Amino acid sequence: MIVGAGIGGLSAHLAFAGVGFEVAHYERRSELGPAGAGIFIWPDGVKVLRTLGLGERLAAIGNRPDFLVMRGPDGRPLSELPLKEIWDRSGAPGYVVSRTNLQDLLLDAVGPGRLQLGMRCIGLDQSDTEVIVHFDGGLEAIGDLAVGADGIHSAVRSVVAPDVEPSYAGIASWVGIVPNDGVQPEDTVVEYLGEGKRFGLLPLSNNRVYFNFAAAWDRGRPRPATGWSGFLERLFAGWPPQVPAVLRRLEGREPIHLEICDLPHLDRWSSVRVALLGDAAHATTPTVGQGACQALEDVDVLVRCLQSDPADVDGALRRYESERKGRAEEIVAFSRRGLERLHARDESIYGETYRAIHASSAPRTAMTIEGWLARGPNG
């Protein structure tokens, strides 16, 4: 039984069904509508999607960038990373995709009729032989294993780590997708960094571009009366002309506003016949763009561990944790440290960070990235 139908949950459904497991799948939402803005799938995630038979379809909906450029708010270059060389040496490319397009791809592969929607999990009971998932309205489901893929505010996590709550990271993001009619070259991802703030442009397929703004933020601050677009135009005043260009292309729509959280360390990711994956286990800040990829790595390893000895669920879940927990939590911690330095309120901290980026060696940075990509379950 899978609870949650995001990227991790839908991928888990495909992976379990693909090796012969019977899957029941539940999602609290009554319909799966548009899913946020954009997402970067690095080669480790792409390799998992290829094992699920989705490689060609992913390539059809994604844009493969060749360069990642970082600039100051005045446009001066800080660094340039040759992504194409990383893709060539990693054995798979990376793609920028619309979350909605990726969700639709996965949902089509699963089959929409295989999901039970409007099923809000409110608790679980388990024994050595079965697990019962309880849903709002008095409904319940019984199975051999429950997989919590229900996100950072997971209901399933209450069984495994009942006292763990999301941790606010101190920043907000504003994201969206607009037409890319000359806003940003299709082959280049760019990030502007300055004053403890960040503005990124990630070109998508079909002449669109995913944008994200980020800045230090006091949690719970209300939306300005003039709206988010006007607020961002003031907050990023004097930055490159792409800032007002993107905001104009919203044509009255508002960007999505997100107060960014991650999860602290969990002692366990599983308990008897309940397992967590993705954001339910290790939600991360978006600094290094590995959230979805880590969920996909979870899927690959969890299914492989259970397939190797389906009768020994407890042993399989211990192996899953042993293989995945350290790597995922290392990425969560690294991403949080990077975020706290990039978005520090203290100029001495963020200034030092920018200088380090400017002084960094592109080949050395590429080798570092390739190293942690190679540690994924598919090399």
Summary of the structure (lengths in Angstrom):
residues: 379
radius of gyration: 20.8
end to end distance: 28.6
largest distance: 62.5
contacts: 1267
relative contact order: 0.17
helix: 40%
strand: 25%
